[in-house]
Amino acid sequence: MIRGIRGATTVDQNEANMIVEATSELLYEMIQKNNIHADDVAHVIITVTEDLNATFPAKALREIEGWTYVPVMCMQEIPVPGSLEKCIRIMMTVQSDIEQNQIQHVYARNSVVLRPDLIK
């Protein structure tokens, strides 16, 4: 079965090292909580709010051993007035036997406000 695994996090400033570090933390938590292997990943989409442009957050994925061939794309979120600022979101599409309601979506830092119903 193909499943989507969501994650989000925030940074305090538009700085490359902060963006890569926060993205890396989020990716590792998503991978660990859902027992994801690179060969099971169809693709990863990473979005950022318009106030984050210091670097591509996909750099964090490229630093994970064994993930070289996983397709990843970065995009900008729709700039909805009043939405959460300095936010990085990830949608990972994977092959998994985990039931939909057992997927562990990860919301870190200030992003917990996005989906408090999914926080475990």
N, C-alpha and C positions, 0 to 999 in steps of 0.2 A: 504494500500500500504506500502511496505517496502522501507525505504529511508536510505541513508547513509549521515551522517552529519560529516563534517570534521572540524578539528581545529588544530592549531599549535601555539606554543609559544617557547620562548628561555629563557635560564638562563645565568647569567654571569659566574658562576663557578659550578664545579661539587661538589655541597654540597647538602646533603639530604634535609635539610630544604628548600633550594631554589627550588629544583626539585618538592617537594610536594606542596609548596606554588604556584608556577607557574602553575602546573597542576590543582590545585584546582581552581584558578582564571579562567582558561580556561574552565574547566568543568562547573562551575556555569554560565559563560557567554553563553556557548552553550545551556545549559538547559533553561536558561531564554529566550534567543532570539528565541528559537524554541518550547517553551512551552512543554518540555519533562517531562514525568512522568516515574518513574522507571519501572512500570509494562508494559510500551510500548517499553522497550529497549530489543532487542534480545541479544546483546553483545557489548562490547567495546574493541577495540584493541588500545593499546598505544605503540608507538614506540619511541625510543630514538636514537640519534646518538651515535657512538661508544665512544665518549668522556664523556658520562654520564653513570656512573655506581655506584654512591654513594648510591642509593636506588631504590626501585621499585616505579615508579610514580603512580601505581595503589592504593597506600596507600591513595592518595587524594580521590579517588572514595569511598573507604571504610569508609571515615569519613562523607559522606553525608547521612543524616538520610533517611531511607527507601530504600537505594540502596544495602543492604546487599546481596541480592540474584542475583544481576545483574552479569552475567559472564564477567570477565575482564582478559585480557592477555597482558603481556608486551613482547615486542620484540625489537631487534636491527635493525635499518635502514641499508640499503646497504651503505657501506662507499665509496660513489662516490667522487673522488678527486674534491676539489673545492666547495663541497656542503656546505650548511649552517651548522655551528657548534653549539653545545650545544642546539640542537633542540628537542622538544618533540612534537609528532604528535598524534592526536586522530582520530579514525574512530569509530563513534557511529552508530550502525544499529538499527533503530527504526521503529515501526508501526506508520504511520502518514497519515493524510489526506491532508497535505500540498503539493502543487504542487512542482515538482522537482526544477523549477526555482524560487521558493519562499523560499527554504531552506536557512537559514542564516548560512553560514560557518564562522568560527571565526579564524582570524589570528592576533595574538597579538605580541607585542614587535618586535624583529627583523624578525619574521617569515612573516611579511607583504610582503616581497620580493618574497615569494613562489607563491602566487596567487593574485597579485594586482587586477586582473580582478574580483575577488569575494568579495573584500572589499566594504562594503556598508557604 
